[in-house]
C-alpha cells in the first residue's frame, strides 16, 4: 500500500512482518502489538507515532520503531480505548545507541495515564535527556493513593539534575494545574591546553558555569597523565573527566624541549580528540570550550557543526600584540635581540597597548615559540565566542577593541580563580595536611609576610637561586616560600631565617590572609589575577613569554608592584640588590609603599564588584550561558 498515509493497527498476531512491510509509507501510525518485527523495515515518512503501552514488552517495539523512523516528530505513549493497562512493573533495557529521530527530529512527547511506574519513567527520562530538538513533553498522571507522581519525583531533583539545556522544553503536568519551563541537557565539552596555567582557569570556568545553571553538564578532557595529576581534586558531580592517550611529552619534561612539546600538541591530539567526541554519550555537545592555543579545535568544531568558544588565558593586551606582529616587524621591532640596542625603544602603535619598551615584550629570545603559536591567533575569528579570564574593568579598551574587531560575542568572565573555595571550604581537604603554614600565618603581624612563589613551569638557574636565597635571608623579612621541587634543599639553605618553606599551599587563601604584605611572583597571568583579587602588592620577577608584559602592566599600568630586574651589564641579580629591593618593597610605611598598596586595594574592590550580582563578569557569564543554552 504505497500511498497509505495513516494506519491504525491493533493486533495479537505472533508475526507482524508482512503487515509492517505493507504500511511503511504512513505518516501517522497508531499501533498496539505484543510482537515486534525483523530488521530491514524503514518508516522514512513516519512523523506521528502513537504506541499503546498495554503490552508488558511494548518497549521492544518502541525501540524498533524509533530506530526505523528517522523523521519522527511526535511520539505518544498511550493506552488504546478498552485496552487494559496491566499493573505490572517492567524493566527498561536502554539501547546502547540513540536513534536518529531522537537526535534530529523529535519535537513532542506525550504520555497519558502515568501511574508512577519506574520503567516507564526511565523511558521518558531517556528521551528527555537525548532529544536535541524536543519542545514539549506533556505528561498526564492517573495515580493511586500514595504512588509517586512524575512531578513529585521531579521536585526531588532527580529529573531536573538529569536535564540540561540547549533548547526550552515545556513540561506540562495538567494534574498539578501548572506547567514548568525546564531545559534539556546542555552538554559542554572543555578542552584545555595541557599545562597548569591553562587547566586551572578552564576548570574554574566550568565550575562557575555549573554553579550558575543547574542543568549544564561538562565533559572535561585531559591527557591520561594530567588526569593522574588532578583526578582526585574536588569537583562537582556534573563534571566528568574524559582522557586522551599520552601522545605528547610528559609535563615533567616539557620545559626541557618546549618546541617539541608544542609540535606534539598541535599534531597529535586532534585525532584522539575527535575519536573521543564519537564515543561520548548523548546528548551531543552544545559547545566546545577550547583553549585558544589548541589550533585544531576550531577546525574540529566547524567540521562537526559544534560551536567553539575560544578561551584566552592571558591578557587581552598581549593578544592584540600577537595579532599585530606585522606592525612590529615593519617598525623593526620584531625580532629584537635580548639586551640589544633597541631594548629601550618605545612601541606606541599597537591597538590597546600603552607605550611599552621593546624589552618588556614577550618575543625577546622567544621568537620560535611565537612562530609556533601564530596560527592559533588566526583561528580566533572562526570561533563562535571569545572568552577572557579577567574582569572587564582591568582592560576595558582591549575588550572593546576585540568586540569591535571580531564579529562574535566577546565576554570577560574572570577572574577565573577559585574564589568560591574561599567561602565554601572546598579546598579544605587539599590544604589540611599543611595546616602548619596557616597557623604560622595566624601568628604573624598584619601585612608583615612576603609570599614567594615562582610558578610551576620554569625556574631560575642554580646560580641565580643562590643569590635570591641569600638576598631574602639577609633582608630579615618574614616570608612564606612555596618550593615546587627542591623543598629540602631550600629549607636547609634558609635554616634559621625568618620564614617557612612548604612544597604546596592554597595560594589564593594565603594571599587573602591578613598577614600577607606582598607577593613575589613570576607574573603568570593566573597568579597575577589572584594577586589583584587579593589586594596584595606584587614584586615581579618574570621568566618566560607573557610574564614580561604582565610585569609591565602590574608595575607601570596598574601601578601595584615593583620590578626585580638585572642590569644590562650583569648576568645575575646579586643578593645585595635583592635584599634592598625586598626591604624597600615590604616597607609599608613609605609613601611609595602606601600608594602601591592603596591601588592594590582599589583593584581588588573592582574585581570583587565584577563577580557580584549585576557586576560585569556576572553579566557576561549569564550572557554566555544564555547563548549556549538558547534561552532568554
Secondary structure as UniProt FT lines:
FT   TURN            2..3
FT   STRAND          6..10
FT   HELIX           17..21
FT   TURN            22..25
FT   STRAND          28..32
FT   TURN            44..45
FT   STRAND          48..52
FT   TURN            56..57
FT   HELIX           58..68
FT   TURN            70..71
FT   STRAND          74..78
FT   TURN            81..82
FT   HELIX           100..104
FT   STRAND          108..114
FT   HELIX           118..130
FT   TURN            132..133
FT   STRAND          136..141
FT   TURN            145..146
FT   HELIX           150..155
FT   TURN            156..157
FT   HELIX           158..162
FT   STRAND          168..173
FT   HELIX           174..176
FT   STRAND          178..183
FT   STRAND          186..191
FT   HELIX           196..212
FT   TURN            214..215
FT   STRAND          216..223
FT   HELIX           224..230
FT   TURN            231..232
FT   TURN            237..238
FT   STRAND          239..244
FT   TURN            251..253
FT   HELIX           254..257
FT   HELIX           258..268
FT   HELIX           270..279
FT   STRAND          285..291
FT   TURN            292..293
FT   TURN            295..296
FT   HELIX           297..304
FT   STRAND          308..312
FT   HELIX           316..323
FT   HELIX           325..330
FT   TURN            331..332
FT   TURN            338..339
FT   TURN            341..344
FT   STRAND          346..347
FT   TURN            351..352
FT   STRAND          356..357
FT   HELIX           358..360
FT   TURN            362..365
FT   HELIX           367..378
FT   HELIX           380..382
FT   STRAND          385..388
FT   HELIX           392..394
FT   HELIX           396..405
FT   STRAND          409..412
FT   HELIX           419..424
FT   TURN            426..427
FT   HELIX           428..431
FT   HELIX           432..434
FT   HELIX           435..442
FT   TURN            446..447
FT   STRAND          449..453
FT   HELIX           462..475
FT   STRAND          478..482
FT   HELIX           487..493
FT   TURN            494..496
FT   STRAND          499..502
FT   HELIX           507..511
FT   TURN            514..515
FT   STRAND          516..521
FT   HELIX           525..534
FT   STRAND          538..540
FT   TURN            545..546
FT   HELIX           547..552
FT   HELIX           553..557
FT   STRAND          561..563
FT   TURN            568..569
FT   HELIX           575..585
FT   TURN            588..589
FT   HELIX           591..611
FT   TURN            613..614
FT   HELIX           616..629
//
